[in-house]
Structure formats: C-alpha cells, structure tokens
Amino acid sequence: MQSCSGVEDNPRYAVDHPERAAVLDVVQKVLDAVGSADAESLHSAMLPEARMNGRLVEEYSKGFPEREEPMIERMWNPEVSIDGGIASVWTPYDFYRNGEFCHCGIDAFQLRKVDAEWKVVGLIWNSLQPPDCQMHPAGPPRQ
C-alpha cells in the first residue's frame, strides 16, 4: 500500500534525484535558445511535435531570424518532478528584452526521456508584471 504522507517522502520529487540535473540542463538549453534566437539549439532540446504555448516549436521559432534585440530569460527555484521517463519543471522566470525588464511569470515544462535523452514535449507560460509575479532574487541580469 502506498503512503499518502506527502511530497517530501516521495523520491520522484527529491532534490537529489539522479536525473534532476539532466532535466534542468534541457530546460536551460531551451531558455538559452529562445534568448539567443537559436532555432537549431531549440529544436535539438524539443521533440518535433512539441508545443510552446500551443504553437508547434517550428512555428514558434520562425521569427528568430528577424529578431535583432537580445533577450534573457532566467529561472530560479525550479520544482522538478520525475517518474521513470517523464518529468515536469515548474519555475518562476523573469524576461528582459534589449536589457530592459519586459515581464515575469511561471514556466511549466513537460519532458519525456527518448533514447536516453530528455526532450521537451511541451512548454506553457504566463506573462505578468510585478507584483503579480516575482522578479529574480539576484536582481536584474548583468549586461
């Protein structure tokens, strides 16, 4: 019989889960790819049928070549859940465009392990302004 004692007793939520770093590496790769408008890197971190706020990843990245302003998206305090070959990451983020604060909110990633590699199958987010969302605890990014 399975215990209902809470998340802290469940190893899939453990901070020291052996797959946690690999899952977070893929999530960071997606954030970096969006920031640098690197469609190749974005596609390599995601399954071809992956969706980003409802749009196919291919459709989402079509505007990358025209984008000129640098973007930075930072996450912190991610909540990572892993069970076998599936994982989720729920994390606050803040977003800067051209060095200026743009918005903040929550990113929610869904991942699947395919051929021994973690891939994003879906990403949804909201876009809010403080005080309805948190800013990064380290303050604005260094330019």
Order of alpha helices (4+ residues) and beta strands (2+ residues): alpha-alpha-beta-beta-alpha-beta-beta-beta-beta-beta
